[in-house]
Amino acid sequence: MGRLRYIGSKARVCDDILDIIGRPTMGRFVDVFSGTGIVGRGALLRGWEVWANDYLPSSAIITAAHLFSIEDVPFGKKGGYGKAIEMLNSVEGTDGFVYREYSPSGCSLSGQVRKYFAVENARKIDGIRQAIGAWFRKRIISQKEAELLIADLIEASNRVANISGTYGCFLKELSPAALRPIRLVERSLHPVGRKFRVTSMDAFLMRVKNSDVIYLDPPYTKRQYAAYYHLLDTIALADAPQVSGVTGLRPWRHKSSPFCFKKQALSALMELIGKMGAKRVALSYSSEGHISLDSLQAQFGLLGKTKVHKLASIGRYRPNAKASKSGDNVFEYLITCEITTPASECIGASKKKEVYLR
């Protein structure tokens, strides 16, 4: 399975999370902030029916690719998945949007020279993405097949991106990894199809059944994912947005997350749980988050029977030398709650009990 450099990845603690949540029930496993789909994939393999969601289109596509089976994406008109990958790897590059705005092509409309990709890799990304779009429009491939190939392109692009971890900035000089020719890789697919759904919607619009288990892994800190992974969304959507600044950010503030603001995060979390109608909640929590663990425990304790499970420690996200220097470990927790009291009642109660953010 392909791996992205992704803030807050649960790859190391996924099995622990699913062990605590337990065996599949009559309800679904609802992964509200799916990210790269690590936990949703694990739940699917354990027999859960999965509803995975992420507001970022690139993350939703990457998640879907991790849930597909061979039955979902037969590529009958292309002679199989492997053949489709081979054809895309032989596609000629073109002077498209990624080449123009995100490589040192000197063609940016803003006059900025951005070094996210080497010139030839940027041209290849444009050529491959255009080919996938053309195949889909001509009905040579299905929507699921297109999503799988776009996910493969995103992951291949990430492997040759000239970045330290996210797309919030690029390196001053092209790194050895960025100079390697981009190449799509055929991934392993599940042999048998399982029931799942993937959406890319605002989490506050999601509604679940009483029998569902919702798994929440919202942003931990002030880092806005829509800004940090803007370029992956551009590849996913194949649009040509008006980008700005040295880093070439696409418009993203409409997807700004309340969970990234200290003064909003806890109340936003309670609002989300209340609106979704959840009865059983599992929340991933990181010690670098800007809601204190004590505040979360107190708030969840008002909702119902709550337990805090300490998981493993993981290395801190280190995008630069300063972060590496202070590179202590981050501790991961899972907070589980069987809800008996509506979240709307608990928000007022929490204020009376003076449960505040740090």
N, C-alpha and C positions, 0 to 999 in steps of 0.2 A: 504494500500500500504506500502511495506517495506521502511524503511528509512536507508540510510547509513550516517555515520559521514563523511562528504565530504566538502572539502574546497570550499567556494564560493557558497554553495547551495542557490538556488533561491526559496526555498519552501515558505518563508514568503512573497515574493513579486511577485510571479508568476501571481496571478490574476491581480495585478496592471499593470504588463508588458503587459498582453494580452488585458486588457481594453484599454490601450493606442494604441496598434497596431490595434485594431478594429476587425470588423467582417471578416469572411472568404471572400476571393475574388476568382477570377477564377484561380489564381496561388496557389502555395504551400507555406506552412510555412516551411522554411528550417532552422533547428536548427543545426548550424555548429559545436558547441562544446557542445554536449548534456549532458555530465556529467552523472547524475543519471536519466535523462529523465523527470525531473519535468515539465519543460516548454513545451517540446514537447507533453507530455501527456495532459497538460492543453489545448494546441492548438487543439489536436485531439478531445477532449471532446466538444470543441466549434465549431466543424464542419470543421476544416481545413484538407486538405490533407497534411500529414506531411512527410518530408524527414529529418530524424535525423541522425547525424553522430558524431562519436567520434573516435579519433585515438587510444585510449586505447581499446583493445578488451573487457575487463571486463566492461567498461562503455557502450560500444555498446550493449552488451548482457543485461545489467541491463535496459538500455533504451528500448530495444525491449520487454522485459517482461512487462514493464509498458504500452505498446501499444497494446498488444495482447488482442483479444476477445476470448470468449468461442469457437467461430467458428474456430478460428485459431489453437487451441490446444485441440482437443476433447479427446485425449488419448484413442482412440477406442480399441486398443489392450491391454490396461492396466486397463480397466474398469473405466476410468475417471481420472481426474486430482487428486482428493482427494486420490484415491486408489494408484496412483503412488507415491504420497508424503508419504503415509503410508508405502509402501514397502521400500522406500529409508531410512526412519527413522529406519527400522528394519535391515538394512544392517550391516554386521559385519565390524569392522574396519580392516585395513591392514597396514602393515609397508611399506608405499609408500614414495613418494618424500617429501610431506609436513611433515610427521612424521619424516623423516630423517633429513631434513634441518631446520625446523621451530618449532620444539618442543624440550624440554630438554631430548631428547632420548639418547644423547651421540653418535649418529651414523653419524653425519655430516662428509662429506668427507674432509672438511677443518679443522675439529677439533673444530670448534666453537660450543658453546652451546647457542642456540637461544630459546627465550621464547615467541614466538608469540602466541602459542597455548599450552594448556595442552596436555600431551601425548595422552590421550584417544580421545580427540577431534580431534587432528591431524590425528590419525589413522582413525577416522570416516570420516573425510573430504576426505581422500584418498580412502576409501572404497566406499563412495557415488559417488565420481567423476568417479571412475572406472566403477561402475554400470551404470551410465548414458551413458558413452562412449560405453559400451558393448551393451546396449539397442539400441543405435543409429546405431552401426555397423551391428547389426542383423535386422535392420529395424523394430524394435518393436515400436519405437517412431520416429516421423519426426524431421527434423532439428529445426523447431520452438518449438516443444515440448522439445527437448533437451536444447535449449537456455533458455526456461522458467525454467527448472529444475536447470540448471547451475546458473541462476540468483538467484533462491531460495537458492541454496547452498552458493553462495557468500554472500548473506545477512545474512544467518544463521551463517556463519563463522565470519562475522564482529561482530555479537552480542556477540560472545565468544572470540574475539581476545583480547590479553593481550597488548593493546596499549592505548595511550592517545587520539588518534584521527586519525593518519595516520600510514602507515607502514614504516615510515622513521626510526623508532626505536621501541623497545618493553620495557615494564616495567621490573624492576629488579626482582620483585617477582610476582607470579601469583595472579591476582586480584580475588575477589569473582565472578565477571562476567565470568572470564576466566575458572573458575572451574565448572561452570554450564554445564551440558551435552548439546551438540549441538543438535538442533532439527529444521528441516525444517518446514515451516508454509505455508499452502495453502493460496494464495492471492486472492483477488477479481479481477475478470476479467470483461472486458466490455461485456455486454450482446449482443451487435450487432457489427459486424466487420466494420471497417472503413479503408479507403485507407491510407497506410503508407509504408515507406521504411526506413530501417536502414542500414547504412554502417559504416565501420571502415577504413577510408582512410585519407590520408594527406589532410587537408582542402584546401591546395593550388592547389589540383588537381580537386576540385569540380567546376562544371559549372552549372549555373542556367538560367532560362528563365526570360524574362523581366517582366512577370506577377508575379513572385515569390517574397515573402518577406523573406529576410534573417535575422536571429536573431543570433547575435554574442555575446558570453560570453567567451572570451579567458582568459587565466590565468592573474591574476592581478599583481602578484609579482614574485620574483625569485624562488618560489617553483615549481619544475618540477614534474608534476603529474605522469609521467612515473616512476619516482623514488619513489614518496610518496605512490603509489598504486601498486607497483611491484608485491606484493604477490597475489593480486586479479587477476592480469593478468595471473599469473602462475596457479591459480585454473581454470580460464576460459579456458586456452589453454591446460591444462593437459599435459604440456611438462615437461621436466627435464633439464632446462638450467643450465649452469655452473654459480653458484652464488658465490659471493665473500664478504669478509669483515665481520665485526661483525653483520651487519644487513642482510646479505645474499642477496644483490641486484642482480637481474637478469640483463643481458645486457639491457640498456635502452637509452644510449646516442644517438642512431640513431633516437630516438623519442623526442629528446630535442627540446623544443619549443622556437622559436625566441621571442615570446611574454613575456618570462621570463627574458629578458635582456633589461635593460633600453635603451641602445643605439640602439637597433634593433626594439623595440616594435611598435613604431608609424609608421615607414616606412613599417614594415611587415604588419601592419593592412591595410595601403593604398594599398599595393601590393595585398593582399588577396582580397579586395573589387574589385580592378581592374580586377584581373584574373577571378573572379567568374562571372563578367558581371552583377552585381546586379544593379537594379534601385531603389529599396526601401530597406533601411537598418535600423535595430534597434540594437543598441549596449548597452549591460549592462555595467555599469561602477561602480566601487567601490572606495570610497575615500581613501582606503589603497593602491590603485594601483600606479605603478610607472610612469604612464603617467599622467601629470596634466590635470585637467578638462579644464582649459583654453586652453591648447594645443590641446586637442581633439575638443573643440568647434571651434577653429580657423581653424583646418584642415578640419573638416566636413563642416564648412561654405563655404569653397572653392569648395566642391563637389556639393552643392545644398542647398535647403531649409532645415534648421536644427532647431531642437528644443530640449532643455534639460528638462527632466521631473525628478523632485526630488521624489524619492520613500521613503519607510520607512527606518529606521535605524535598523541595526541588530547587535548582539553581535560579537565582534572581535573573530577570531579563536584563541583559547587558548590551545596550545599543552603542555604547561608547566607552572610552577609557575611564571616565569619571564613574560610570555605573559599575564597571568591572572592579575598580579599586575598592568600592564599598560593597563588594559582592558577597554578602552573607546570604544564607539560604532563606527561602520563603517556605513557610509551613502551610500545608493544605488541610482543610477540614471539610467535613460534610455535615450539614445540619439537617436533620429529618424532623418532620412535624406532621402529626395527625390532627387536622384542624377540626375544632369543635365550636369555636367562636368566630363570627364573621370578622374579616380583617378591618372593615369600616369601623367597627366598635373599638378595635384595639388601637387604632391610630390616636383617638382621643385619650384613651387610657394611658398610652405610652407617654403623652405629654404631661399628664398628671404625675406619673412616676419619674419624670425627669430622665428619660432614656434619650441621651443625645449622642450626636456624632462626635468623634474626636476633634 
